[in-house]
């Protein structure tokens, strides 16, 4: 199976990337990025609010990888949404990352009164070539419908909380119908699924860990994922998911684990942090 998906603008994105949420210690961030690249990762995901863009940029630099061989994602946060603010935030992100461009730039949360102007700025950033793709995060169908009343360019990605406990089937189907790809964040449910007996049994059949089975489930559903780790061995293991395949029955068993329970905020009701 291909290790990449093709976005609606023709850009290829790796199925598995390194997530860096909550990795605030600079040394841990630098090492995680270096270890990921050493293990064969081609995608790194960060955000302004993670406060680790500088560490991610330094890790990329120290790895010695060719910039063209890497897919880097960052995001504009709530307090920097708006037209001028987004341009400023993007320029600051590039500076911290020590990069001339990012591969994907996202609106982190759907701040209703601001995301139209934020998207207008992002469209300009995209057209300038300094973001090879642009997208959204935590957007539900009503947010997307509203955004598209003024958008000139359709989002290429919607990054959402997605794991076996919250499989987001309806939202995934909605986005796929509109050729908007999906990235799963918190794909392991903050570790809450790692002792799940159903997934453990499936893993034993394939000699794979629970985490590897979940990530394989994502891939076979056409969903990219960004598992987070600062452990060298787990970082490598999370990428080792392209040498086995889950059966239809195994995929269905994992689908049945859906409870609708979130481990992160609900985009419809969360309180905006400043």
Secondary structure, 3 states (H helix, E strand, C coil): CCCEEECCCCCEEECECEECCCCCCHHHHHHHHHHHHHHCCCEEECCHHHCCHHHHHHHHHHHCCCHHHCEEEEEECHHHCCHHHHHHHHHHHHHHHCCCCECEEEECCCCCCCHHHHHHHHHHHHHCCCECCEEEECCCHHHHHHHCCCCCCCCCEEEEECECCECCHHHHHHHHHCCCEEEEECCCHHHCCCCCHHHHHHHHHHCCCHHHHHHHHHHHCCCEECCECCCHHHHHHHHCCCCCCCCHHHHHHHHCCCCCCCCCCCCCCCCCCC
